[in-house]
Amino acid sequence: MQESYGYLNKIDKDPSNLIKGLQAVQATEGYVSDVSIIAVADYFSLPAVEVEGVLSFYAQFKRTKPGEYHICVCDGTACHIKGSTLILDWVSTELGITDGETDENGLFSLETVACLGCCSLAPVLSINGKVYGNLDRKGTVKILKEYRNK
């Protein structure tokens, strides 16, 4: 195993800890790459296809590298009722990416999430964990332009 995956050494090599290992990779790298799959498979003495199967089953794991600015659009009940699908459309149009994608410059990635827990501010989105609420088209586009200009 490559030295860069030394953080896995804190996890028992029992294959029942595979999800913990994948979570550690994602927490460290932001996603689980093809190289990571091989390293994790090697660490737990599992076939890479088995690791890939677990990754594809659980929605918590990301297979693409997130952008420098990771945008999460909330689609919980309150946000959905107050127009989160419009927020997602505006962000997609403005950035030229769809849900689950990262732009070609690696600056922005976009993800729809079930709930950000900010229902009183609906509709909301977060960028790298910073929440923006009570959004409309003008406010959404303004926020994105601010991040583009950073």
Contacts in CASP RR format, 6 or more apart in sequence:
PFRMAT RR
TARGET T0000
AUTHOR 0000-0000-0000
METHOD contacts of the structure
MODEL  1
MQESYGYLNKIDKDPSNLIKGLQAVQATEGYVSDVSIIAVADYFSLPAVE
VEGVLSFYAQFKRTKPGEYHICVCDGTACHIKGSTLILDWVSTELGITDG
ETDENGLFSLETVACLGCCSLAPVLSINGKVYGNLDRKGTVKILKEYRNK
1 8 0 8 1.000
1 39 0 8 1.000
1 42 0 8 1.000
1 43 0 8 1.000
2 35 0 8 1.000
2 39 0 8 1.000
5 25 0 8 1.000
5 36 0 8 1.000
5 39 0 8 1.000
5 40 0 8 1.000
5 43 0 8 1.000
7 24 0 8 1.000
7 28 0 8 1.000
8 21 0 8 1.000
8 24 0 8 1.000
8 25 0 8 1.000
8 39 0 8 1.000
8 40 0 8 1.000
8 43 0 8 1.000
10 24 0 8 1.000
11 17 0 8 1.000
11 20 0 8 1.000
11 21 0 8 1.000
11 24 0 8 1.000
13 43 0 8 1.000
13 44 0 8 1.000
13 45 0 8 1.000
14 44 0 8 1.000
15 44 0 8 1.000
15 45 0 8 1.000
15 46 0 8 1.000
17 44 0 8 1.000
18 40 0 8 1.000
18 44 0 8 1.000
18 46 0 8 1.000
18 51 0 8 1.000
18 54 0 8 1.000
19 54 0 8 1.000
19 58 0 8 1.000
21 40 0 8 1.000
21 43 0 8 1.000
21 44 0 8 1.000
22 32 0 8 1.000
22 40 0 8 1.000
22 51 0 8 1.000
22 54 0 8 1.000
22 55 0 8 1.000
22 61 0 8 1.000
23 60 0 8 1.000
25 32 0 8 1.000
25 36 0 8 1.000
25 39 0 8 1.000
25 40 0 8 1.000
26 32 0 8 1.000
26 60 0 8 1.000
26 61 0 8 1.000
26 62 0 8 1.000
29 36 0 8 1.000
30 62 0 8 1.000
30 65 0 8 1.000
30 66 0 8 1.000
31 61 0 8 1.000
31 62 0 8 1.000
31 63 0 8 1.000
31 64 0 8 1.000
31 65 0 8 1.000
31 66 0 8 1.000
32 40 0 8 1.000
32 55 0 8 1.000
32 61 0 8 1.000
32 62 0 8 1.000
32 63 0 8 1.000
33 63 0 8 1.000
33 65 0 8 1.000
37 48 0 8 1.000
37 51 0 8 1.000
37 52 0 8 1.000
37 55 0 8 1.000
38 48 0 8 1.000
40 46 0 8 1.000
40 51 0 8 1.000
41 47 0 8 1.000
41 48 0 8 1.000
41 50 0 8 1.000
41 51 0 8 1.000
44 51 0 8 1.000
54 61 0 8 1.000
55 61 0 8 1.000
55 63 0 8 1.000
64 100 0 8 1.000
64 101 0 8 1.000
64 102 0 8 1.000
64 109 0 8 1.000
65 102 0 8 1.000
65 106 0 8 1.000
65 109 0 8 1.000
66 102 0 8 1.000
66 109 0 8 1.000
67 102 0 8 1.000
67 103 0 8 1.000
67 106 0 8 1.000
67 107 0 8 1.000
67 108 0 8 1.000
67 109 0 8 1.000
68 106 0 8 1.000
68 107 0 8 1.000
68 108 0 8 1.000
69 107 0 8 1.000
69 108 0 8 1.000
69 109 0 8 1.000
69 127 0 8 1.000
69 128 0 8 1.000
69 147 0 8 1.000
70 108 0 8 1.000
70 109 0 8 1.000
70 111 0 8 1.000
70 127 0 8 1.000
70 128 0 8 1.000
70 129 0 8 1.000
71 91 0 8 1.000
71 108 0 8 1.000
71 109 0 8 1.000
71 110 0 8 1.000
71 111 0 8 1.000
71 125 0 8 1.000
71 126 0 8 1.000
71 127 0 8 1.000
72 111 0 8 1.000
72 112 0 8 1.000
72 113 0 8 1.000
72 116 0 8 1.000
72 125 0 8 1.000
72 126 0 8 1.000
72 127 0 8 1.000
72 129 0 8 1.000
73 79 0 8 1.000
73 84 0 8 1.000
73 87 0 8 1.000
73 88 0 8 1.000
73 91 0 8 1.000
73 99 0 8 1.000
73 110 0 8 1.000
73 111 0 8 1.000
73 112 0 8 1.000
73 113 0 8 1.000
73 125 0 8 1.000
74 84 0 8 1.000
74 113 0 8 1.000
74 114 0 8 1.000
74 115 0 8 1.000
74 116 0 8 1.000
74 117 0 8 1.000
74 118 0 8 1.000
74 122 0 8 1.000
74 123 0 8 1.000
74 124 0 8 1.000
74 125 0 8 1.000
74 126 0 8 1.000
75 84 0 8 1.000
75 85 0 8 1.000
75 88 0 8 1.000
75 112 0 8 1.000
75 113 0 8 1.000
75 114 0 8 1.000
75 115 0 8 1.000
76 84 0 8 1.000
76 114 0 8 1.000
76 115 0 8 1.000
76 119 0 8 1.000
77 119 0 8 1.000
78 119 0 8 1.000
78 120 0 8 1.000
78 122 0 8 1.000
78 123 0 8 1.000
79 87 0 8 1.000
79 115 0 8 1.000
79 116 0 8 1.000
79 119 0 8 1.000
79 122 0 8 1.000
79 123 0 8 1.000
79 124 0 8 1.000
81 122 0 8 1.000
82 122 0 8 1.000
82 123 0 8 1.000
83 123 0 8 1.000
84 122 0 8 1.000
84 123 0 8 1.000
84 124 0 8 1.000
86 123 0 8 1.000
86 137 0 8 1.000
87 123 0 8 1.000
87 125 0 8 1.000
87 135 0 8 1.000
87 140 0 8 1.000
88 99 0 8 1.000
88 110 0 8 1.000
88 112 0 8 1.000
90 137 0 8 1.000
90 140 0 8 1.000
90 141 0 8 1.000
91 110 0 8 1.000
91 125 0 8 1.000
91 140 0 8 1.000
91 144 0 8 1.000
92 98 0 8 1.000
92 99 0 8 1.000
92 110 0 8 1.000
94 140 0 8 1.000
94 141 0 8 1.000
94 144 0 8 1.000
95 103 0 8 1.000
95 108 0 8 1.000
95 110 0 8 1.000
95 144 0 8 1.000
96 103 0 8 1.000
97 103 0 8 1.000
97 108 0 8 1.000
97 109 0 8 1.000
97 110 0 8 1.000
98 110 0 8 1.000
99 110 0 8 1.000
99 111 0 8 1.000
99 112 0 8 1.000
100 109 0 8 1.000
100 110 0 8 1.000
100 111 0 8 1.000
100 112 0 8 1.000
101 109 0 8 1.000
101 110 0 8 1.000
102 108 0 8 1.000
102 109 0 8 1.000
102 110 0 8 1.000
103 109 0 8 1.000
107 147 0 8 1.000
107 148 0 8 1.000
108 144 0 8 1.000
108 147 0 8 1.000
116 124 0 8 1.000
116 125 0 8 1.000
116 126 0 8 1.000
116 131 0 8 1.000
118 124 0 8 1.000
118 131 0 8 1.000
118 133 0 8 1.000
121 131 0 8 1.000
121 133 0 8 1.000
121 134 0 8 1.000
122 133 0 8 1.000
122 134 0 8 1.000
123 133 0 8 1.000
123 134 0 8 1.000
123 135 0 8 1.000
124 131 0 8 1.000
124 132 0 8 1.000
124 133 0 8 1.000
124 134 0 8 1.000
124 135 0 8 1.000
125 131 0 8 1.000
125 132 0 8 1.000
125 133 0 8 1.000
125 135 0 8 1.000
125 140 0 8 1.000
125 143 0 8 1.000
126 132 0 8 1.000
127 143 0 8 1.000
127 147 0 8 1.000
132 143 0 8 1.000
135 143 0 8 1.000
END
